[in-house]
Each structure stands twice: as structure tokens, then as C-alpha cells.
Amino acid sequence: MVAHFTGLDDRTAAESLRGQLLFIGTEERRSLDADEYWPDELVGLTVIGPQGEALGVVVDVVVAAQDRLVVEGASGRFDVPFVAELVPEVDLSARVLKLAPIPGLFDDVS
């Protein structure tokens, strides 16, 4: 990946950023499609099961080849692959995320 930052016009200047975290304001983010979410939008959402039962809260989002939600529930932490088959509904305004668990995957959660 190649990036250019205004005011950092050579390699030496760019190397001065080594180890630094870079951020943009939420108002500068690109627009997302209807089924896309920024990880920080998902953290803190209440996770509910198919009958509306509370299963926990999203405490982290692991962005990788297969994104995963890390959920903290009454029986501890568990990961949920962030795919439509398992997470059919995300309601940011209600701060709720609904799981459609596959038999055997979440049997000990609730």
C-alpha cells in the first residue's frame, strides 16, 4: 500500500510517523453501504438471540480475513463470525444486534 500525506514529501519525513496511530474524524469517513459498519459503531451494541433474549454486549471487533464480533455474555466471552447468516440484523439506532445462532455454535450462550 502506498499513501501520501501532505507535508510528508519524502521517506525520511514519512518515517517520523513510525509507531504512531493515525485517525480521521467520523465526519471525514467515506459513506458505507447499507450492510457495512465501522467497527466502533458495533462496540457496545446489545446482542440478542432470536427470541429477543439478551446474550451479551459487543466488546470488540476483530478485523481480519473473516471479521469477528467479540461478545461478553453471562457465561464469558465468545466470538461470532460477522456474516449475514449469523448476524441478520444490526440496528444502530436501537443499539441492538440480533444473532441467528446455528445449532451447536451458541448452545452454551444465554
Secondary structure per residue as TSV (DSSP state, phi and psi in degrees):
chain	resnum	aa	ss	phi	psi
A	1	M	-	360.0	140.6
A	2	V	-	-122.9	132.8
A	3	A	-	-133.7	151.6
A	4	H	-	-127.3	133.1
A	5	F	B	-116.8	131.4
A	6	T	T	-56.0	131.4
A	7	G	T	92.1	-9.4
A	8	L	B	-117.6	86.7
A	9	D	-	-100.0	0.0
A	10	D	S	-143.7	171.6
A	11	R	H	-61.9	-39.1
A	12	T	H	-62.4	-43.6
A	13	A	H	-64.8	-41.7
A	14	A	H	-64.7	-37.2
A	15	E	H	-65.0	-18.3
A	16	S	T	-66.6	-16.1
A	17	L	T	-90.0	-3.6
A	18	R	T	-53.4	129.8
A	19	G	T	83.9	-2.3
A	20	Q	-	-91.2	148.2
A	21	L	-	-94.0	134.5
A	22	L	-	-111.9	137.9
A	23	F	-	-131.5	156.5
A	24	I	-	-123.8	153.9
A	25	G	-	-69.8	151.8
A	26	T	G	-59.2	-30.3
A	27	E	G	-71.7	-14.9
A	28	E	G	-97.0	-1.4
A	29	R	S	-68.2	154.0
A	30	R	-	-72.1	158.1
A	31	S	-	-71.5	142.3
A	32	L	-	-106.0	155.4
A	33	D	-	-69.8	168.1
A	34	A	T	-59.4	-29.2
A	35	D	T	-104.1	19.9
A	36	E	-	-112.7	147.6
A	37	Y	-	-142.6	147.4
A	38	W	-	-79.6	140.6
A	39	P	H	-52.7	-40.4
A	40	D	H	-68.8	-18.5
A	41	E	H	-72.7	-26.9
A	42	L	H	-87.0	-30.7
A	43	V	T	-64.3	129.9
A	44	G	T	98.8	-11.0
A	45	L	-	-69.0	141.8
A	46	T	E	-77.2	132.7
A	47	V	E	-100.2	125.6
A	48	I	E	-120.8	155.6
A	49	G	-	-88.2	-176.3
A	50	P	T	-62.0	-27.8
A	51	Q	T	-97.2	11.5
A	52	G	S	86.7	6.4
A	53	E	-	-73.9	138.0
A	54	A	E	-71.1	127.8
A	55	L	E	-110.0	-17.9
A	56	G	E	152.8	-159.5
A	57	V	E	-134.8	139.6
A	58	V	E	-69.9	121.0
A	59	V	E	-108.0	-13.9
A	60	D	E	-163.2	158.6
A	61	V	E	-126.9	121.7
A	62	V	E	-95.4	113.0
A	63	V	-	-93.3	113.7
A	64	A	S	-151.8	-165.4
A	65	A	S	-54.1	-37.5
A	66	Q	S	-125.1	105.6
A	67	D	-	-60.4	143.1
A	68	R	E	-133.3	144.3
A	69	L	E	-95.2	134.2
A	70	V	E	-101.5	119.8
A	71	V	E	-114.0	133.2
A	72	E	E	-101.9	115.6
A	73	G	E	-121.8	-177.9
A	74	A	T	-60.0	-31.0
A	75	S	T	-98.5	15.0
A	76	G	E	112.3	-164.3
A	77	R	E	-91.4	146.1
A	78	F	E	-147.2	152.2
A	79	D	E	-100.3	144.9
A	80	V	E	-128.2	118.5
A	81	P	E	-57.4	131.1
A	82	F	-	-86.7	78.2
A	83	V	-	-128.4	152.9
A	84	A	T	-59.6	-31.3
A	85	E	T	-65.2	-32.4
A	86	L	T	-98.4	-27.1
A	87	V	-	-126.1	78.8
A	88	P	-	-76.0	-14.3
A	89	E	E	-144.8	128.6
A	90	V	E	-127.6	120.8
A	91	D	E	-119.1	94.5
A	92	L	T	-65.0	-36.2
A	93	S	T	-67.8	-34.5
A	94	A	T	-88.9	-6.7
A	95	R	T	60.4	41.2
A	96	V	E	-131.5	143.9
A	97	L	E	-129.9	128.9
A	98	K	E	-102.7	134.0
A	99	L	-	-101.7	144.2
A	100	A	-	-117.6	81.9
A	101	P	-	-65.0	141.9
A	102	I	-	-82.8	135.4
A	103	P	T	-51.0	131.2
A	104	G	T	92.4	-22.5
A	105	L	T	-79.4	-37.6
A	106	F	S	-124.6	25.0
A	107	D	T	-57.1	-32.3
A	108	D	T	-94.7	9.5
A	109	V	-	-103.9	127.4
A	110	S	-	143.3	360.0
